[in-house]
Amino acid sequence: MVEVGSRVRFEGRTWTVAALVGGQVRLTAENGEMAALLLSLLFAGEGFEVVDGPAARRVAPLGLLNSLPATVRERALAWEGHVREVETGHPGGSGEVGPARAEYDPEVRTLAQREEAKAAELSAAGLPTSAVTVRRMRARYRDGGVWGLVDQRTVRPRSALGRADERVVAALREVLEAGQERSSGTLGRLRMYTERLLAERYGPGAVALPSTATFNRLVHALADGRGLLGSARQRRWRSARPAPPFVPTTVMAPGELVMMDSTVMDIFVVLDDGVVERPELTIALDVATRSICAAVLRPKGTRSVDAAQLLAQIMVPAPMRPDWPEALAMERSVIPYERLQGMDARLEGAAARPVITPQTVVVDQGKVFVSSSFVAACGSLGISLQPAPPGNGPAKGQVERTFSSINTLFAQHVAGYTGSHTGERGRDAEGEAVWTLAQLDDLLQEWIVCGWQEREHDGLRHPMMPRRALSPNEMWAALVAVCGYVPVPLGREDYIELMPVRRQKINDYGIRIDYRTYDHKVLNPYRGQGSPAADGLWEIHYDPHDPVQVWVRLPKPDQPRGYEWEAVPWIHHTLVSAPFTDFTWQHVRRTVAQRGSRVSHEHDLALALRELLERVAAGHGTRRERVIVARARTAATDGAVWSTLYEQSEAEADEPGEDLFDDNEDDEEPSTNDGALSARPTEHTPLSSAPTGAVQEAGVPAPRRPQVTVYDPFEESLRW
């Protein structure tokens, strides 16, 4: 195709098409010679060929054009009109209607004459211009359009670093990146470290640093927007964040993705003996419904057993507490209670909180959630465990945001609120604390049912009602109608499976764990014997909040499962009647030196433990000892978690079995301190599949055994 700007070969010479007017073409030779002839003669000429066409036109980058200063943009647009007038005779291009000015008429004037006329016109207007400049602007317009007419000096990329020495920039960037995990400092410290690094690499004085003001500007140019300055928390968060882009996770079913995390609440509570402390809250959040499926409130020091209890809580209906109003019951809520209760009798008398079976649980890298006990608990329940990257809060942003909501919607209205940080704390926040841990837990559980589950959440929308925000309970009711509901009943043996596990031998003296010996006659057939397992060790489960007994899995061929859980007590359980935890025991171990054999040392530890508990109960002891004992009593007496779970399987209780704690052959003198609180049972029933039931009072019917049916989606669809 021949058009303006094309190069053609005609009569043995190379020409450039300067203009096309009607059926005529004007050619320009390399030496400036001009020729005009009919297009038919050009095409019929011997040896005619198109050498090359004009450069492919590109769309002008209008976005960049609008970013230019107004004067630069207006000048480029003015030049566009001048170039068009020189080439076509009209400033608006060849499509413009009307006669051309005489000095730019292609019918009368050659291209060179028109270029000379335009140069003279611009010079007379105060813009000195030559014909060569006009010809150069024509070429730039042909190659780049309007953008080619822009003064390129104004669009030259500018570096935020200016003319700074590249060696200084590299050293400063290295110092900034190395300081992401350090405590915050001043810009003067950065200057000192950069100077030292340059001296080590290039020698003292080889590279000079810029002035202080220039150096500070250089620091901000490198660090601003990259998370290299700011608070230490912000820098750690930015360094731990994975590289973008980030794709949001879409969850469409309850339990498909559950997030678990722990935090210290911004509330002071009163523990035993008047000790004031901030408790630790662990929650499980269902992402699909934004439901707080379970919450465990403990003194500081959440253990893996607490996280395992949280898993069990998620799959067990929350019972109504005695002082709760009937409006909080599930049957009074938007949840399809009658339909669900027909499949799961455990929902009778339950609170309006969803019952969810997790499929995937997202946790952080805390020791509680990556411990072998918690991993084993997830495996036993068929739950996929997905640890988030270390220090990466956005990976579990929903549960982090929920903690913030708990703080603003609940915690700040409770007596003893501390504020989010010390700058927001009142003068005597500890003195305002009036609630015990059990009371605060009762308030929190009630608020979750009535304040969180019934509150509209902007992130929950129904496909048929996208403009209306739903509450977590409403979202669960909508999703369970589509996804179905499969109850997972847990028995007492399942709860033992969720406790921390150890594998070791059964020796002649019994089982020894951390200088505590557990023994009973049920172990007699297995002393010194290997277990049927491949490693020959016996499986032992224990509760760190109640180390007075352990559970051992012993083979029982006559049982349906082929094994039975036997509870084995601590041999010094009669010596220490007050509640204690493994945390208390570790404190005693650090304070009592071993002076004899292991047997005598264990007895000394038991005596020291009893003395500590009695001394603190009498109002004596150091603050450290009071805190340790108060945490132990709160953790040991707070049976809300396991007792709630056990109530769900009360119908599976067996007949009173043999009392493992009623072996008086080697009983030691018990503590006579009645002031110490004790929630330890005086009787013990081994948990097994053998028939053992609770003693029923006269006239009180036995509890109904939960009826669990298989979910039939076709039958259920007819009932909704």
URZI-V69249 format. One record per helix or strand. SS is the DSSP state (H for helix, E for strand). FROM is the first residue (numbers start at 0). TO is the last residue. If there is no record, write none. Layout:
BEGIN
ss->SS from->FROM to->TO
ss->SS from->FROM to->TO
END
This chain:
BEGIN
ss->E from->6 to->9
ss->E from->12 to->20
ss->E from->23 to->28
ss->E from->33 to->37
ss->H from->38 to->43
ss->E from->48 to->51
ss->H from->61 to->65
ss->H from->69 to->87
ss->H from->101 to->103
ss->H from->110 to->123
ss->H from->130 to->148
ss->H from->151 to->153
ss->H from->165 to->177
ss->H from->186 to->201
ss->H from->211 to->222
ss->H from->231 to->239
ss->E from->257 to->269
ss->H from->271 to->273
ss->E from->275 to->285
ss->E from->290 to->297
ss->H from->303 to->313
ss->E from->318 to->318
ss->H from->325 to->327
ss->E from->328 to->328
ss->H from->329 to->331
ss->H from->336 to->340
ss->E from->343 to->343
ss->H from->344 to->346
ss->E from->349 to->350
ss->E from->359 to->362
ss->H from->366 to->369
ss->H from->371 to->379
ss->E from->383 to->386
ss->H from->392 to->408
ss->H from->410 to->412
ss->E from->416 to->416
ss->H from->421 to->423
ss->H from->429 to->431
ss->E from->435 to->435
ss->H from->436 to->451
ss->E from->455 to->461
ss->E from->464 to->470
ss->H from->471 to->482
ss->H from->491 to->496
ss->E from->499 to->503
ss->E from->506 to->506
ss->E from->509 to->512
ss->E from->515 to->517
ss->H from->520 to->525
ss->E from->537 to->541
ss->E from->548 to->554
ss->E from->562 to->569
ss->H from->581 to->590
ss->H from->597 to->616
ss->H from->622 to->636
ss->H from->639 to->647
ss->H from->649 to->651
ss->E from->707 to->707
ss->H from->712 to->718
END
